[in-house]
Amino acid sequence: MPQFDMPLEELRVYKPPRAEPADFDTFWTATLQEARKHELDAVFEPADFGLQTVDVYDVTFSGFNGERVKGWYMRPRGSQEALPGVTEYIGYGGGRGFPHEWLAFPSAGFAYLVMDTRGQGGVWTRGDTPDMPTGANPSAPGFMTQGILDKDTYYYRRLYTDAVRAVEALRSRPDVDSRRIAVTGISQGGGLSIAVAGLLSDVNVCMADVPFLQHFRRAIDITPRDPYPEIARYLKIQRDKIDTVFDTLSYFDGLNFAARMRARALFSVGIMDTVCPPSTVYAAYNHVTSEKAIREYYFNDHEGGGAQHLQEKIDFLRQLWLP
């Protein structure tokens, strides 16, 4: 795929105005307060998958509306001290899969929780968390337009809330150093990382790879590949709902969370990315005011930096926390 977005020199300074609702903070404060009325009740059950170097736990905790969310928790076997923690979120259509798919961070010396994605996990890794209260089983896309006519019913209200509660579940463990917490993920997982870092001011590090859920209006206008075109196809039929849809999306746009982030940030971007266009990534990155860096992968599409960038993230955290 050739470069299709802005030239690199324009991308690096691209900082569009944010469409932020006046009640943005009130909405998210109320949403999280409502979720916290339910006991977190984080349960960590030891699980044997034949792995010899990490301890594995099957995780269940209360997310949005107290609904139970799954995950895996792993840490280096034999480690006694409280370790810095990493919470990872998963790309669109994926679920928590199996523990052996997530060995990099616990093998590198971190306490690690990967959160299952409610309702997803029917495309490339399997999921185990239904999207309640309907009880919808893990399924294939699309999720982008579920409940999109109202901010209170939009799918991502539930998912962003789950993501915050996942950090709280990780912090609940005595073998995790709650003063050293990072969030990370690729694509949708990167977007969730930015949202959580904007909602939890005491998250220390946000590592967002080729993040999705940023600068919705531009993404929907220019992106040829799903998931963003799910919204365009919806509006092609629901012609009179354009203003309503974009009003809802303004409560979930990563630009507004990026501007609130206090965490140290490490982003990545594929300059030829046709799923999450580089202009949408830079739009979020350039609104971050905390200490930050971005890794540019000029000839890469949505795979971004792949395994090379994963090593960058491990090195980044180890230099911060595991000298």
C-alpha positions as CSV (number, residue, x, y, z in Angstrom):
1,M,0.0,0.0,0.0
2,P,1.5,3.4,-1.0
3,Q,1.3,6.4,1.3
4,F,-2.2,7.8,1.0
5,D,-2.4,10.3,3.9
6,M,-0.6,13.6,4.6
7,P,3.1,14.0,4.0
8,L,5.2,13.1,7.0
9,E,6.2,16.7,7.7
10,E,2.5,17.7,7.9
11,L,1.6,14.6,10.0
12,R,4.2,15.5,12.6
13,V,2.4,18.8,13.3
14,Y,-1.2,17.8,12.6
15,K,-3.3,18.9,15.6
16,P,-6.9,19.4,14.6
17,P,-9.4,21.1,17.0
18,R,-11.2,18.7,19.3
19,A,-14.9,18.3,19.2
20,E,-15.5,18.0,23.0
21,P,-18.9,18.0,24.5
22,A,-19.4,20.4,27.4
23,D,-20.4,17.6,29.7
24,F,-17.6,15.2,28.7
25,D,-16.0,15.0,32.2
26,T,-19.3,14.9,33.9
27,F,-20.4,12.0,31.7
28,W,-17.3,9.9,32.4
29,T,-17.2,10.7,36.1
30,A,-20.8,9.6,36.5
31,T,-20.1,6.5,34.3
32,L,-17.2,5.4,36.5
33,Q,-18.9,6.2,39.7
34,E,-21.8,4.0,38.7
35,A,-19.5,1.2,37.8
36,R,-17.7,1.5,41.2
37,K,-21.0,1.0,43.1
38,H,-20.5,-2.6,42.2
39,E,-17.8,-4.5,44.1
40,L,-14.8,-5.1,41.9
41,D,-14.7,-8.7,43.3
42,A,-11.5,-9.5,41.3
43,V,-11.0,-13.3,41.4
44,F,-7.7,-14.9,40.3
45,E,-7.9,-18.6,39.9
46,P,-4.6,-20.5,39.3
47,A,-4.7,-22.1,35.9
48,D,-2.4,-24.8,34.5
49,F,-1.6,-24.5,30.8
50,G,1.8,-26.4,31.0
51,L,3.9,-23.2,31.1
52,Q,7.0,-23.6,33.2
53,T,8.3,-20.0,33.5
54,V,5.2,-18.0,34.4
55,D,2.4,-18.4,36.8
56,V,-1.0,-18.1,35.1
57,Y,-4.4,-17.1,36.7
58,D,-7.8,-17.1,35.2
59,V,-9.2,-13.6,36.0
60,T,-12.8,-12.5,36.5
61,F,-13.7,-9.0,37.7
62,S,-16.7,-6.6,37.6
63,G,-16.8,-4.2,34.7
64,F,-19.5,-1.9,33.4
65,N,-22.8,-2.3,35.4
66,G,-21.1,-5.0,37.6
67,E,-21.0,-7.4,34.6
68,R,-18.3,-10.0,34.8
69,V,-15.3,-9.6,32.5
70,K,-12.6,-12.2,32.0
71,G,-8.8,-11.9,31.5
72,W,-5.5,-13.6,32.2
73,Y,-3.0,-12.6,34.9
74,M,0.6,-13.8,34.6
75,R,3.9,-13.1,36.4
76,P,7.3,-14.6,36.4
77,R,7.4,-17.9,38.3
78,G,9.4,-17.7,41.5
79,S,9.3,-13.9,41.8
80,Q,8.6,-12.7,45.3
81,E,8.6,-8.9,45.1
82,A,5.8,-6.6,44.1
83,L,6.4,-6.1,40.3
84,P,5.4,-3.2,38.1
85,G,2.2,-4.0,36.3
86,V,1.1,-3.9,32.7
87,T,-2.5,-4.1,31.5
88,E,-3.0,-4.9,27.9
89,Y,-6.1,-4.5,25.7
90,I,-6.9,-6.4,22.6
91,G,-7.4,-5.4,18.9
92,Y,-10.8,-5.3,17.2
93,G,-12.5,-8.6,16.9
94,G,-10.1,-10.5,19.2
95,G,-10.5,-12.0,22.7
96,R,-8.2,-13.1,25.4
97,G,-7.3,-16.4,23.6
98,F,-4.8,-18.6,25.5
99,P,-2.1,-17.6,27.9
100,H,0.7,-18.7,25.7
101,E,-0.3,-15.9,23.3
102,W,0.7,-13.3,25.8
103,L,4.0,-14.3,27.2
104,A,6.2,-11.3,26.3
105,F,5.6,-9.0,29.3
106,P,5.5,-11.6,32.1
107,S,8.6,-13.2,30.6
108,A,10.4,-9.9,30.7
109,G,9.7,-9.4,34.4
110,F,6.4,-7.7,34.7
111,A,3.1,-8.5,36.4
112,Y,0.7,-8.6,33.5
113,L,-3.1,-8.6,33.0
114,V,-4.7,-9.0,29.5
115,M,-8.3,-8.1,29.5
116,D,-10.9,-10.0,27.4
117,T,-13.1,-7.8,25.2
118,R,-16.8,-8.1,25.9
119,G,-18.8,-9.4,23.0
120,Q,-15.7,-9.8,20.8
121,G,-13.4,-12.7,20.2
122,G,-15.0,-14.2,17.1
123,V,-12.4,-13.2,14.5
124,W,-8.8,-13.9,15.2
125,T,-8.4,-14.9,18.9
126,R,-11.3,-16.3,20.9
127,G,-13.1,-14.5,23.6
128,D,-15.0,-15.7,26.7
129,T,-16.9,-12.6,27.9
130,P,-20.5,-12.0,26.6
131,D,-21.7,-8.5,26.2
132,M,-24.3,-8.2,28.9
133,P,-27.1,-7.4,29.7
134,T,-28.2,-9.0,26.5
135,G,-25.9,-12.0,27.0
136,A,-24.7,-11.7,23.4
137,N,-22.0,-14.3,22.9
138,P,-18.5,-13.4,21.6
139,S,-19.2,-12.7,17.9
140,A,-17.8,-11.2,14.7
141,P,-18.0,-7.5,14.0
142,G,-19.5,-5.0,13.8
143,F,-19.4,-3.3,17.1
144,M,-18.9,0.2,15.9
145,T,-22.6,1.1,15.6
146,Q,-24.1,-0.9,18.5
147,G,-26.1,1.6,20.5
148,I,-24.5,4.5,18.6
149,L,-27.6,6.8,18.7
150,D,-27.1,7.5,22.4
151,K,-23.9,8.0,24.4
152,D,-25.4,6.0,27.3
153,T,-26.1,2.9,25.2
154,Y,-23.0,3.0,22.9
155,Y,-21.0,-0.2,23.0
156,Y,-17.7,1.6,23.8
157,R,-19.1,3.1,27.0
158,R,-19.2,-0.4,28.3
159,L,-15.8,-1.3,26.9
160,Y,-14.0,1.8,28.1
161,T,-15.4,1.2,31.6
162,D,-14.3,-2.4,31.6
163,A,-10.8,-1.2,30.6
164,V,-10.6,1.1,33.6
165,R,-11.8,-1.6,36.0
166,A,-9.1,-4.0,34.6
167,V,-6.4,-1.6,35.8
168,E,-8.2,-1.6,39.2
169,A,-8.2,-5.4,39.2
170,L,-4.5,-5.5,38.5
171,R,-3.8,-3.0,41.3
172,S,-5.8,-5.0,43.7
173,R,-3.1,-7.7,43.9
174,P,-0.5,-7.4,46.6
175,D,2.2,-8.7,44.3
176,V,1.8,-5.7,42.0
177,D,3.4,-2.4,42.6
178,S,0.5,0.0,42.2
179,R,2.8,3.0,41.9
180,R,4.2,1.6,38.6
181,I,1.3,0.8,36.2
182,A,1.4,0.8,32.3
183,V,-1.4,0.3,29.8
184,T,-0.8,-0.9,26.3
185,G,-2.4,-2.4,23.2
186,I,-2.5,-2.5,19.5
187,S,-5.2,-0.8,17.3
188,Q,-8.4,-1.0,19.4
189,G,-6.1,-1.9,22.3
190,G,-4.1,1.2,21.7
191,G,-7.3,3.3,21.7
192,L,-8.4,1.7,25.0
193,S,-5.0,2.5,26.5
194,I,-5.4,6.2,25.6
195,A,-8.9,6.3,27.0
196,V,-7.8,4.7,30.3
197,A,-4.8,7.0,30.6
198,G,-7.1,9.9,30.1
199,L,-9.6,8.6,32.7
200,L,-7.1,7.5,35.4
201,S,-4.6,10.3,36.1
202,D,-2.3,7.9,38.1
203,V,-1.6,5.5,35.3
204,N,2.2,6.0,34.8
205,V,2.8,4.9,31.2
206,C,0.6,4.6,28.1
207,M,2.0,2.6,25.1
208,A,-0.5,2.9,22.3
209,D,0.4,1.1,19.1
210,V,-1.3,2.2,15.8
211,P,-4.3,3.3,17.9
212,F,-7.9,3.0,16.7
213,L,-10.8,5.1,18.0
214,Q,-9.0,8.4,17.2
215,H,-10.3,11.5,15.3
216,F,-13.4,9.7,14.2
217,R,-14.6,12.2,11.6
218,R,-11.4,12.2,9.6
219,A,-11.0,8.4,9.9
220,I,-14.5,7.7,8.6
221,D,-14.0,10.1,5.7
222,I,-10.7,8.7,4.4
223,T,-10.3,5.1,5.6
224,P,-11.0,2.4,3.0
225,R,-10.7,-0.6,5.4
226,D,-12.8,-1.7,8.3
227,P,-13.7,-1.1,11.2
228,Y,-14.3,2.7,10.6
229,P,-16.3,2.1,7.4
230,E,-18.9,0.2,9.5
231,I,-20.1,3.7,10.6
232,A,-20.1,5.0,7.0
233,R,-22.2,2.1,5.8
234,Y,-24.6,2.6,8.7
235,L,-25.0,6.3,7.8
236,K,-25.4,5.5,4.2
237,I,-28.8,3.9,5.2
238,Q,-29.5,6.0,8.3
239,R,-29.2,9.3,6.4
240,D,-30.8,11.5,8.9
241,K,-28.7,10.3,11.9
242,I,-25.3,11.9,10.9
243,D,-25.3,14.6,13.6
244,T,-26.6,12.2,16.3
245,V,-23.9,9.7,15.5
246,F,-21.0,12.2,15.6
247,D,-22.4,13.7,18.8
248,T,-22.2,10.3,20.4
249,L,-18.7,9.6,19.0
250,S,-17.4,12.9,20.5
251,Y,-17.7,11.3,24.0
252,F,-15.4,8.4,22.9
253,D,-12.9,10.1,20.6
254,G,-9.3,9.4,21.7
255,L,-8.3,13.0,21.1
256,N,-10.3,14.1,24.2
257,F,-8.7,11.5,26.3
258,A,-5.2,12.1,25.0
259,A,-5.5,15.8,26.0
260,R,-6.2,14.7,29.6
261,M,-3.4,12.1,29.8
262,R,-0.7,12.6,32.4
263,A,1.1,9.3,31.7
264,R,4.4,9.1,30.0
265,A,3.5,8.1,26.4
266,L,5.1,5.9,23.8
267,F,3.0,5.7,20.5
268,S,3.7,3.9,17.3
269,V,2.3,4.7,13.8
270,G,2.4,3.0,10.4
271,I,2.8,5.8,7.8
272,M,1.0,3.6,5.2
273,D,-1.7,2.4,7.6
274,T,-5.1,2.2,5.9
275,V,-6.9,0.9,8.9
276,C,-5.9,3.6,11.4
277,P,-4.6,6.4,9.2
278,P,-1.4,8.1,10.4
279,S,-3.2,11.5,10.6
280,T,-5.6,10.1,13.1
281,V,-2.7,8.8,15.2
282,Y,-0.8,12.0,15.1
283,A,-4.0,13.9,15.9
284,A,-4.2,12.1,19.2
285,Y,-0.4,12.2,19.8
286,N,-0.1,15.9,19.2
287,H,-2.8,16.6,21.9
288,V,-0.8,14.7,24.5
289,T,1.0,17.2,26.8
290,S,2.9,14.8,29.0
291,E,6.3,13.4,28.2
292,K,6.0,11.5,25.0
293,A,7.7,9.8,22.0
294,I,6.4,8.2,18.8
295,R,8.0,5.5,16.7
296,E,7.3,5.9,13.0
297,Y,7.3,2.9,10.7
298,Y,7.3,4.5,7.3
299,F,6.8,1.5,5.0
300,N,4.3,-0.3,7.3
301,D,0.6,-0.6,7.1
302,H,-1.5,-1.6,10.2
303,E,1.0,-4.1,11.4
304,G,3.1,-1.1,12.5
305,G,6.3,-2.1,14.1
306,G,5.3,-5.7,14.9
307,A,7.7,-7.7,17.0
308,Q,10.4,-5.0,16.7
309,H,8.1,-2.5,18.4
310,L,7.1,-5.0,21.0
311,Q,10.8,-5.2,21.9
312,E,10.9,-1.4,22.0
313,K,8.1,-1.4,24.5
314,I,9.8,-4.0,26.7
315,D,13.1,-2.1,26.6
316,F,11.2,1.2,27.4
317,L,9.6,-0.2,30.5
318,R,12.7,-2.1,31.7
319,Q,14.7,1.1,31.5
320,L,12.1,2.9,33.5
321,W,11.4,0.3,36.1
322,L,13.8,-2.7,36.0
323,P,17.3,-1.3,35.8
